Amino acid sequence: MGCSSKKIITGETSQTYTPTTNGSFAVIVGSGGCFDTSACLSVVNIGIEQMDYSNQISVFPNPSEGVFTLTLPSSLKSYSGKIYSVSGNLVAHFNSESSSSITFEIPIIGIYILELNIGNQIYYKKLVRD
């Protein structure tokens, strides 16, 4: 039920409920003619989408002769990254708390995978070292 309106949400009779709007909600359970109502639970942030930075992450030059530059939106300062060989070996890692760009070097020719962690999201980029 909606706590503010004190109205039953029509059609919601299963064991789970996923709110589609912000608000306070409670559950009414019954058995043998007896009913009880739970405490109200507030639900907020419905409709706030998680940011997708995939089109705003740039690694250049790629392919490179060894030195790569990673750039992110200027609003992002805190992120971490790992660079893996195609065989899955960790080659390098970095953390940034203060810059939206970082330069790194891969000394050995090959193909690598950059794993970039931004908040609770992970992005992958293929890197080619010529």
C-alpha positions in Angstrom: 0.0 0.0 0.0 1.1 3.6 -0.5 1.7 5.0 3.0 0.9 8.6 2.0 -2.4 7.8 0.4 -3.2 4.8 2.6 -4.5 3.1 -0.5 -4.0 -0.4 -1.7 -1.9 -0.6 -4.9 -4.3 -2.3 -7.3 -3.1 -5.7 -8.7 -0.1 -6.0 -6.4 -0.7 -9.2 -4.6 2.5 -11.2 -5.1 5.4 -11.7 -2.7 7.5 -9.0 -4.4 6.8 -5.4 -5.5 9.0 -3.1 -7.5 7.9 0.6 -7.2 7.8 2.7 -10.3 7.7 6.0 -8.4 9.3 7.5 -5.3 7.3 7.2 -2.1 6.7 5.3 1.1 5.3 1.8 0.9 4.1 -0.9 3.3 3.1 -4.5 3.1 -0.2 -5.9 4.4 -0.1 -9.6 5.1 -3.1 -11.7 6.1 -4.0 -15.2 7.1 -7.3 -16.6 8.4 -9.0 -13.2 8.6 -6.2 -11.6 10.5 -4.1 -8.9 8.9 -1.0 -6.9 9.8 0.8 -4.0 8.2 4.5 -3.5 8.1 6.3 -0.3 8.8 6.5 2.1 5.9 9.7 1.9 3.8 10.8 5.0 1.8 11.9 4.5 -1.8 13.9 7.2 -3.5 15.9 7.7 -6.6 13.4 6.0 -8.9 14.1 7.3 -12.4 17.7 8.4 -11.8 19.8 6.6 -14.4 23.3 5.5 -13.8 25.8 7.4 -15.9 27.2 5.5 -18.9 30.7 6.8 -19.7 31.5 4.3 -22.5 31.3 6.9 -25.3 33.3 9.4 -23.2 36.3 7.3 -22.5 39.2 7.9 -24.9 42.5 6.1 -25.2 45.0 7.4 -27.8 47.0 6.9 -29.8 45.7 3.3 -30.3 47.6 1.6 -31.7 50.6 3.1 -30.0 54.4 2.7 -30.0 54.2 2.4 -26.2 52.8 5.6 -24.6 49.0 5.8 -24.2 46.8 8.6 -22.9 43.5 7.9 -21.2 41.0 10.8 -21.0 37.7 10.8 -19.2 35.0 13.5 -18.7 36.4 16.4 -16.7 33.9 15.6 -13.9 35.6 12.3 -13.2 38.6 12.4 -11.1 38.5 9.2 -9.2 39.0 5.9 -11.1 41.3 2.9 -11.3 42.5 0.8 -14.1 44.2 -2.5 -14.8 46.0 -3.6 -17.9 45.9 -7.2 -18.9 47.7 -9.2 -21.6 45.4 -11.2 -23.8 46.6 -14.3 -21.9 45.0 -12.7 -18.7 48.2 -11.6 -16.9 48.1 -8.4 -15.0 50.7 -6.1 -16.7 50.0 -2.8 -14.8 47.5 -1.0 -12.6 46.9 2.6 -11.7 44.6 4.8 -9.5 43.7 8.4 -9.9 42.0 10.6 -7.3 42.7 14.0 -8.9 42.9 13.9 -12.7 40.6 13.2 -15.6 43.5 12.0 -17.8 46.5 9.8 -17.2 49.4 8.7 -19.4 50.8 5.2 -19.2 53.4 3.1 -21.0 53.2 -0.5 -22.3 56.8 -1.5 -23.2 56.2 -4.9 -25.0 54.5 -5.2 -28.4 51.1 -7.0 -28.2 47.4 -6.7 -27.6 46.2 -5.7 -24.2 42.9 -5.1 -22.4 42.3 -2.0 -20.2 39.8 -2.6 -17.4 38.6 0.8 -16.1 36.7 1.0 -12.8 34.6 4.1 -12.4 32.4 4.0 -9.3 30.6 0.7 -9.5 30.9 0.4 -13.3 33.6 -1.4 -15.3 34.6 -0.6 -18.8 36.9 -2.4 -21.2 39.1 -1.1 -24.0 41.4 -3.0 -26.3 44.9 -1.6 -26.6 47.4 -2.3 -29.3 51.1 -1.8 -28.7 53.0 -1.7 -32.0 
